[in-house]
Amino acid sequence: MLTQAEIEEQLRMNRLRRTVDVTAYWLEHSAFTHEEALSIIEHAREEILKLCPGKDEVFELVLRPRFLRILDERALAEWGTADSLN
């Protein structure tokens, strides 16, 4: 049987996973300007840090590069060249 703390942690991690997945999906499949895409990444960062306070470094090392890579891959697919988005 899970404790209340374990249940809350699982719920927080599920929300974190959904936030990352939805952000990645939007960046990959929706039409945004460069500024709008960066704004979406910043909004995701704020939401993620609400769920995991003090994990700024993890976001910068793991998630921001993932999101920027999606933008670069999309630019490569759409324009035939990788745009320097970061």
Secondary structure, DSSP 8 states (H G I E B T S, - for coil): ---HHHHHHHHHHHHHHHHHHHHHHHHHHS---HHHHHHHHHHHHHHHHHHSTT-HHHIIIIIHHHHHHHHHHHHHHHHSS-----
